[in-house]
Amino acid sequence: MLMTTTSTLENKIIKEYVGVVSGETIIGANIFKDFFAAIRDVFGGRSRSYERVLRQAKEIAMKEMGENAKALGANGVIGIDLDYETVGKGMLMVTASGTAIDYE
């Protein structure tokens, strides 16, 4: 399945705009990641553990969005937008949304 943040496809013809699709995930970061991230905040540097959790959450949300598009009979998703939020203590939410299309 083709997925892109752009609103058009170069050298492709969009036959139908099927509808808006989305995928969401909420994933928790554990207490040890929180502790070590706080230490990194004090001394500087990147929190690789949080980066891995964010990447995993994005992949889950994108996969779910693609599955929802496929269920509608689409073979692509354009105009993808990714949103990241914190929900409660130590919970991260990622939402992916876009327009499901049928293209040739």
SEKOL-705190 format. One line per field, with one value per residue: residue number from 1; residue in one letter; x, y, z of N, C-alpha, C in turn. Coordinates in pm, whole numbers. Each point is the difference from the previous one (the first is absolute). Layout:
N
num	[NUM, ...]
residuo	[a, ...]
n_east	[X, ...]
n_north	[Y, ...]
n_up	[Z, ...]
ca_east	[X, ...]
ca_north	[Y, ...]
ca_up	[Z, ...]
c_east	[X, ...]
c_north	[Y, ...]
c_up	[Z, ...]
//
This chain:
104
num	[1, 2, 3, 4, 5, 6, 7, 8, 9, 10, 11, 12, 13, 14, 15, 16, 17, 18, 19, 20, 21, 22, 23, 24, 25, 26, 27, 28, 29, 30, 31, 32, 33, 34, 35, 36, 37, 38, 39, 40, 41, 42, 43, 44, 45, 46, 47, 48, 49, 50, 51, 52, 53, 54, 55, 56, 57, 58, 59, 60, 61, 62, 63, 64, 65, 66, 67, 68, 69, 70, 71, 72, 73, 74, 75, 76, 77, 78, 79, 80, 81, 82, 83, 84, 85, 86, 87, 88, 89, 90, 91, 92, 93, 94, 95, 96, 97, 98, 99, 100, 101, 102, 103, 104]
residuo	[m, l, m, t, t, t, s, t, l, e, n, k, i, i, k, e, y, v, g, v, v, s, g, e, t, i, i, g, a, n, i, f, k, d, f, f, a, a, i, r, d, v, f, g, g, r, s, r, s, y, e, r, v, l, r, q, a, k, e, i, a, m, k, e, m, g, e, n, a, k, a, l, g, a, n, g, v, i, g, i, d, l, d, y, e, t, v, g, k, g, m, l, m, v, t, a, s, g, t, a, i, d, y, e]
n_east	[84, -28, 90, -57, 85, 35, -59, 107, -15, 131, -39, -95, -104, -54, -47, 26, -64, 49, 83, -33, 126, 3, 105, -27, 89, -16, 119, 31, 61, 88, -4, 67, -80, -104, 52, 37, -122, -42, 81, -44, -119, 51, 51, -114, -31, -1, -131, 93, -24, -15, 111, 45, -49, 45, 113, -3, -36, 91, 83, -43, 4, 115, 39, -52, 55, 111, -16, -28, 103, 74, -53, 32, 97, 70, 85, -41, 87, -63, 79, 92, -65, 110, -71, 77, -49, 7, -28, -33, 37, 97, -111, 31, -64, -10, -40, -33, -15, -87, 11, -89, 79, -57, 120, 41]
n_north	[-117, 90, 58, 121, 94, -23, 103, -21, -73, 15, 20, 32, -75, 95, -124, -15, 98, -101, 71, 62, -31, -76, 14, -60, 45, -62, 45, -85, 94, -93, -28, -106, -3, 22, -89, -83, 23, -5, -104, -45, 35, -52, -110, 0, 3, -98, -15, -90, -25, 130, 19, -110, 46, 122, -53, -80, 103, 70, -103, -13, 132, 3, -109, 47, 117, -64, -73, 115, 52, -107, 8, 124, -83, 76, 58, 110, 74, 115, 106, -89, 4, 24, -40, 64, -72, 63, -118, 74, -67, 30, 56, -59, 98, -85, 101, -89, 101, -33, 20, -96, -56, 1, -45, 48]
n_up	[0, -91, 79, -6, 37, -126, -62, -73, -109, -9, -125, 84, -30, 75, 7, 131, 63, 69, 74, 112, 25, 108, 75, 113, 85, 113, 30, 93, 67, 30, 128, -47, -107, 81, 83, -98, -46, 127, 13, -117, 50, 109, -57, -63, -127, -85, 8, -26, 129, 24, -68, 60, 114, -30, -42, 107, 74, -67, 7, 124, 22, -67, 64, 113, -30, -36, 111, 61, -66, 23, 123, -35, -38, 81, -86, 63, 68, -24, 5, 28, 115, 69, 104, 87, 100, 115, 49, 102, 105, -84, -48, -114, -66, -101, -78, -93, -85, -94, -130, 15, -92, -120, -33, -116]
ca_east	[-84, 72, -41, 82, -49, -40, -141, -10, 96, 63, -9, -108, -134, -89, -132, -106, 32, -86, -44, 101, 35, 93, 50, 43, 58, 47, 103, 59, 144, 8, 63, 145, 21, -25, 112, 119, -28, 18, 145, 49, -44, 92, 135, -5, 7, -125, -58, -20, -112, -124, -2, -46, -143, -71, 9, -89, -138, -28, -15, -128, -107, 4, -48, -145, -61, 6, -98, -132, -14, -17, -136, -92, 28, 101, 134, 94, -43, 73, -24, 13, 38, 33, -11, 56, -51, 16, -129, 28, 141, 76, -70, 18, -101, 33, -112, 31, -123, 22, -108, 13, -24, 21, 77, 58]
ca_north	[117, 126, 98, 119, 124, 93, -8, -49, -104, 27, -106, -93, 56, -34, -33, 25, 33, -96, 58, 29, -115, 32, -106, 57, -89, 58, -92, 46, -4, -48, 85, 8, 94, 133, 34, 30, 119, 114, 19, 60, 140, 75, 0, 19, -121, -55, -114, -103, -88, 68, 2, -132, -11, 85, -64, -117, 49, 51, -115, -64, 88, -2, -132, -4, 87, -72, -108, 62, 40, -123, -49, 82, -27, 93, -55, 103, 105, 124, 107, -55, 89, -72, 81, -61, 61, -76, -29, -47, -8, -105, -58, 75, -31, 39, -13, 20, 14, 35, -28, -128, 18, -109, 61, -92]
ca_up	[0, -9, 101, -15, 61, -105, -35, -138, -36, -127, -100, 35, -14, 110, -56, 98, 138, 69, 127, 102, 83, 109, 86, 127, 99, 125, 46, 125, 24, 139, 101, -21, -109, 56, 88, -78, -81, 91, 15, -125, 0, 85, -56, -145, -82, -54, 71, -102, 37, -41, -146, -44, 31, -96, -131, 5, -1, -134, -90, 30, -48, -146, -43, 22, -101, -127, 5, -14, -141, -77, 26, -80, -140, -49, -17, 40, 92, -24, 96, 135, 110, 124, 122, 119, 123, 123, 63, 135, 37, -65, -115, -124, -101, -137, -92, -142, -79, -139, -93, -72, -143, -96, -108, -99]
c_east	[89, -54, 95, -63, -46, -147, -22, 104, 55, -7, -104, -133, -85, -139, -113, 60, -99, -52, 116, 22, 97, 43, 53, 66, 37, 94, 65, 150, 16, 81, 151, 33, -21, 118, 122, -20, 17, 148, 57, -42, 98, 136, 3, 8, -138, -45, -37, -118, -133, -10, -49, -149, -82, -2, -94, -146, -39, -23, -134, -115, -6, -54, -152, -72, -2, -101, -143, -26, -25, -140, -105, 20, 103, 133, 108, -62, 87, -32, 12, 49, 23, -7, 52, -51, 42, -138, 29, 150, 66, -67, 16, -106, 49, -122, 50, -132, 37, -121, 29, -39, 12, 69, 47, 132]
c_north	[124, 97, 119, 121, 101, -19, -46, -110, 31, -124, -107, 73, -48, -20, 37, 38, -80, 57, 25, -125, 45, -127, 66, -106, 82, -103, 59, -9, -35, 93, 13, 96, 142, 47, 40, 120, 125, 28, 66, 146, 86, 15, 22, -132, -48, -117, -106, -91, 65, 6, -134, -17, 83, -64, -120, 45, 52, -115, -70, 83, -1, -133, -10, 87, -70, -114, 54, 44, -121, -57, 78, -22, 93, -72, 105, 96, 122, 101, -43, 106, -86, 97, -80, 76, -85, -14, -57, -6, -118, -67, 93, -44, 52, -27, 28, 11, 43, -32, -128, 23, -132, 65, -108, 54]
c_up	[0, 105, -9, 70, -104, -36, -144, -20, -138, -90, 35, -18, 117, -58, 95, 135, 85, 132, 93, 85, 109, 71, 125, 85, 124, 60, 125, 0, 147, 90, -19, -114, 49, 85, -81, -92, 86, 21, -125, -9, 79, -69, -151, -74, -42, 85, -103, 33, -38, -152, -55, 23, -98, -139, -8, -6, -138, -97, 22, -56, -153, -54, 13, -104, -137, -7, -15, -143, -88, 16, -78, -150, -62, -19, 32, 99, -26, 109, 145, 98, 123, 116, 117, 122, 120, 63, 137, 25, -69, -119, -120, -100, -135, -85, -140, -74, -140, -84, -76, -145, -74, -118, -97, -50]
//
